[in-house]
Amino acid sequence: MEFITYAQEGFVGTITINRPRALNALNSQVLEELDATLDAVDLETTRCLVLTGAGEKSFVAGADIGEMSTLTKAEGEAFAKKGNDIFRKIETFPIPVIAAINGFALGGGCEISMSCDIRLCSENAVFGQPEVGLGITPGFGGTQRLARVVPVGIAKQLIYTARNIKADEAYRIGLVNAVYPLEELLPAAQKMAATIAKNAPIAVRNCKKAINDGLQVDMDQAIVIEEKLFGDCFETEDQRAGMGNFLEKDKSKKLKVVPFQNK
Ligand code: CO8
């Protein structure tokens, strides 16, 4: 791979978009390599992912403007679909994905971060959907996900004005969960991922699925989704070990040593 690196430590995988000379802008090759990297994640041994950008300046400065500049209508639609399919793969990935946003998160950069479960950023992070200034709409899910992550009026203001915001404002509007000094960002994201990875992996996966799927339907259907995924946990070793630990007051049997068990 030329533009993506993958590193595994314990149960945590870190994906780095590595095209710093173009501020990690997403061209077709980056997207294809990212797709292949996600497909190659070993879900038997990986319980949480961290997604970040190479360098100290940019997470992802958007889709590649040079590549987009000559697209026809049909090619524009196809390029949007290519990004959307991969971002949706991240959003529905079986395990949690934490975005460690280390600088510019503009256009497609803000959009890819919003397909992640949790967003943490550095103090130098800058967010925005500058597309209308380029004569296009956000095309990698920005019109849909920003309006679901922050209040709809705030999303519309950011998209219509194409104004960039800094980390403190992103935190204030709820676009990110926390802001760190740059050098602390990746360790903090990996520490959070390791904390998630200590918990029962099937239960964590089922929580992600319950939240994601439940948000797509009304509350009556949503609680049925939750009930089913809750029930499924009672077929896992982790449920027996986790509750057994509590009842026996025996802390020696940690969930993290219970082998991953596919239903
Ligand atoms: N695409 C391609 N190249 C980029 C991009 C980008 N989005 N962003 C930066 N680069 C390149 C620059 O061209 C430059 O390359 P070179 O050194 O060869 O000239 C290099 O990265 C460094 O950039 P700058 O010199 O501009 O660095 P500055 O520190 O001066 O500025 C900025 C940093 C402010 C981030 C500036 O680079 C910038 O404004 N970049 C563009 C940001 C932007 O508008 N992003 C949104 C793009 S549109 C989008 O993402 C739509 C997504 C949906 C697509 C739907 C498909 C149809």
Boltz pocket constraint, residues with backbone or C-beta under 6 A from the ligand:
constraints:
  - pocket:
      binder: B
      contacts: [[A, 20], [A, 21], [A, 22], [A, 23], [A, 25], [A, 61], [A, 62], [A, 63], [A, 64], [A, 65], [A, 66], [A, 68], [A, 75], [A, 76], [A, 77], [A, 79], [A, 80], [A, 83], [A, 104], [A, 106], [A, 107], [A, 108], [A, 109], [A, 130], [A, 131], [A, 134], [A, 137], [A, 138], [A, 139], [A, 140]]
      max_distance: 6.0
